[in-house]
Amino acid sequence: MNTGNLYHESELVSLLKQRHEHAFNYLYDHYSGSLYSVIVSIVPDRELANDLLQEVFVKIWRQIESYDNEKGRLFTWMLNVARNASIDAVRSKSYQQGQQNRELTENVYEEGGSVQMNTDRIGLRKIVHKLKEEYRVLVELSYFEGYTQDEISKMLKIPLGTVKTRLRSALLQLKQVIKP
């Protein structure tokens, strides 16, 4: 297994499309922490977030053929897969019912039990607030508010390429801060 190697994005995508297991292991080792951060920012339930992370990587493995480098970078595509899976999970009827049941149980047996979920969210936002203003605004609009990069570009009247570059830089900074 060559997980110590660094791959160029095009080489990694090619190996993934050829179903090379070592490329998938590399992908998981290098991107699971970042994707988990995105998932947990949407799904505060850590157990569900862990399950979703696994599901996201299965989706990436199964759907790698649909990745188009003309439309964006691999990391951005994976973030969108993770974000969409998280949003779908939170919107699902079973999740909504589970949350209602959980809230009732927490209120009866663990006074203040739901405060921890809010603390997790606040903690993530505190980390984001440590970023430079130009990065923080983009991260908040993209990941907390759900705007697309194109929408952000138009809203802030800055070029789409600048939005993409700044978001990538912001995510790299966050990755250094959050390292699992």
N, C-alpha and C positions, 0 to 999 in steps of 0.2 A: 504494500500500500504506500502511495506516494503523497501522503497528506502534508509532508513537510515542504513540498514544492509549492511555488506560487504559479498560478495559471493566469494567462491573459484571458480576458472575458470570452473572446471568440473561441479560444482553445477549450475552455471549460464547457461552454455551451455545446460545442461539437462532441466532446466526450460524453456529456450528459445525454445528448440525442442518440449516441451510439450505445447508451445504457452501461457505461463503465461505472462499476460500483465505487472504485476509488475516487472518481470525480464527485459522486454523490456524497461520499463520506467527507470529502474536502468541503463541499458546499455546506453540509450540516455543521461541521466543525467551525467554519468561518462566519456563518451567517445566522445560526440558530439564536445567538444572544440578541442580535438586533431585531430579528423577527419576533422573538418572545417579548421584547420591550413594546413593540407595536401592539401585539395581541393583548398583553396585560393592561395596556392603556385603555383598551376598549372593553375587555372582559376582566373585571376585577377578581373573579373567582380563580385562584391560582391553579386548582386542580383542573378545572375546565380549560384554562389557558395552556397548561401542559399538554392536555389531550389535543387541543386545537393546533399546537405547534407540530405535533406528530402528523395530524391530518393535513396540515399545510405542506409539509415536506412530501407526503404521499401525493398530494395534488400536483406539486411541482414536478415530481418524478413522472407522473402519468401525463401531465400536460406540457412537458418541456417542448414538444413539437409545436405548440401554439405560440411559443415565445418568438417575437420578431425584433431583431436588433435595430431595425429601421424605426421602430416606434419608441424605443427607449432602452435603457441599460437593464441588464439582468436583475440587478439588485432592486431597481424600481419595480420591475414586473413582479418579483417575489414579494415585495412589500405590499403591492396591490392584492396579490393572492391572499396574503396573511390578513390584511385589512378587511377584504371582502368576506373571508371566512369568519372573521371575528364579528363583523356586523351581522352576517346571516345568523350566527349562533345566538347573538343577543336578541335578535328579532324573532327567533323561533318560539313557537308556542310552548314547547317543553321547557325552554329556558325561562320564559316569563312565569310559567306556573311554578317551576322550581324556586325561582326567586321569591314568589309570594309565600310559598311554604317555608322557605328558609327564613324569611323575615319574621314570620309568625313564631317560628321556633326560637330564633335568636332573641326576640322580645320577651318571650316567656322564660327561657332558661339562661340566657347570657345577656344581661342588661348591658346595652352599649356595644353589642357584638358587631353591628354593622359599621361602627366608627372606624374599624381597622381598614375596611375597603376604601373609605374616603381618605384615610391617611396615606394609603398606597398611591392614590391618584394625586394627592397633594405633593407627595414626595417626588413623583415624576415631574410634575409641573415645576417644582422648585429647581430640579436639575435643569430643565429646559430654560428657566429664567436666568441661569448662569451663562447662557450663550450670549454672543454679541447680539445686539438689537436686531440687526438685519437677518440673522439666522433665526432668532427666537420667534419673530413675527411669522416667518415662513413655516416653521415647524408647527406653531400653534394653528395657523390656518389650514395646513395640510393634514395634520394628524389628529388634532383635537376638534377642529371644526369640520373637517371632511371635504374641503375644497380640492379640486384637481389643480395640477400645476398650471394648466392653461387658464383656469379661472383666476388663480392667484396672479398670474402674469397680467391679465387684463385689469383686475381689481387694483393692483398696486402700480400699474403702468410701467412695468419693467419687462425687459425681454425674457421670453420663455427660457432661453439658454441660461440666463443669469439666475432665474428661479431654480432651475435644475442644479446648477453648479453650487449655489448657496445651500440648497437642501442637502446635497451630497456632503458638503463640507460640515454642515451642522450635524448630520448623522454620524460622520466620522468622529467629530468631537464628542458626541453623546456616547458613542461606542467606547471611547477611552474612559469616560467617566463611569459608565455602567458596567464595564467588564464583569462578566459572571465569575 
